[in-house]
């Protein structure tokens, strides 16, 4: 990869990793701040609206990270083969 591609790859890697982690943290924070989803309308909306959204993003982040790990390994293999 050229330098711009490496920069882009690194940014993608960091984004997917950080977003996945952030979604997990937000779901835990929701459970702490809104422990009873049936308490009121806001609690219901946060639990039944936002948590599924965050879970989907977290799962997509996991899939993206699996891809990034494979691509990172492939890039390392190409780099090592080019070194001789």
Buried (B, 14 or more C-beta within 10 A) or exposed (E): EEEEEEEEBEEBBEEBBEBBEBBBEBBEEBEEEBEEBEEEEEBBEBBEEBBEEBEEBBEBBEEBBEEBEEBEEEBEEEEEEEEE
